[in-house]
Amino acid sequence: MKKYWTNKEVMELIETHIVKDENGQDKECAYNEGLKQVWREFYQNRKALPYPFEEGDTYYTIEQGEVVESCWDDVSEETHDDNPNMRYFETKEEAEKDIKKILDLCGDF
């Protein structure tokens, strides 16, 4: 099973109307069936992606040089999916130390 689908792969699969049958073999199908399979696999893979926190956990980020406290939820997962390189901190103090390091190295944000 793929971890990530590119837009090109999704469009190719839908346009060619090819899906995998129960034995993993390619088969032709109707447009809607292809679209359903793409969505099913995307959803299954999305749920399998590891996130740095669980729902309800408090975490901290740095935004425009300021420490921001947040609670992990569905929106946090979407934000993480859009930017998986985002730095997260378990405590406010860790985030503040990181700000200090950045300021010491760069002098500004």
N, C-alpha and C positions, 0 to 999 in steps of 0.2 A: 504494500500500500504506500502511495506517495505521501510525503510529509507536507509538501507545498505544491500547489498548482499555479502555474503562470497563467496570465490571461490568454496568451497564445495557445497553450495546451487546452484550456477550457473551450475556447472558440473552435479549435480544430476538432475536438471530440464531439461537440454539439453539431458542427457543420457536417461532419462525415457520418453522423448517426451511428457510431460504433461504440458499443459498450462491452463489458466483460460478462459472460454468462456465469452460472454457478460453478463451472469448472475452470474459470479464468480464461476462457477462449473468447476471442473477439467475435462479436456478432452484430449484424445490422439491426437497427431498431428505429422506432418512430422518434421524431424530434423530442417529444415530451419525455419519453423514456430515457433518452440520453441526458437531457437536462436534469431529470430526477436523480440519475446515478451520479452525475457530477456533483450535485448539491449534497447527496448522501455522503459521498467520499470526502468532500470538503468539510462537512460538519463533523464527521467522525475524526478526521485528522486534526481539526481545530480543537476538539475536546481533548485529544491526546497530547497537545503541545504543553510542555511544562511551563508553569508560571512561577515567578519568584515568591508569590504569596498566595494564601488561600482567602476565600471570601470572608470579609469581616476583619482581616488583619490590618493593623495600622502600619503605614509605611511613610517614608519621607522622600521627597525629590528636591532638586534645586531648579528653580525656574527664575530666570533673569536675576541671578545672584541672591535669591531669597530661598529660605527653606520653606517648603510647603508640606503640610501634614495631610494625608489622605487615608481613606479606608478602601481596601481592595474590594472591587465589585466588577460587574460586567463591563462597565465603562473603562475601568482600569485594564481589563483584558484586551479590549479593543484598542486602547491607546498603546498597550504593550505590543500588540500585533503590528500596529503601524510603525512603531519605533522600538524594536527589540533591544537596541543598544542603550536605551535609557538607563541611567544610573539610579538605583534604588538604595535606600538606607533603612535599617531597622530602627535606628534611634535618631533623634534630632541632633544629638551631639556628634554622631558620625557624619551627618550631612554638614554640620558647621565646621568640622575639621577639614572636610573636603573643600569647602569654600575657602578656608584659610590657605590650603595648599595651592589652589588655583590662583588666589590673589598673590601669594608669594612667588609663584612661577611666572604668572602673566601680568599681574598688576591690575587686571580688569576682566570683566566678563564680556 
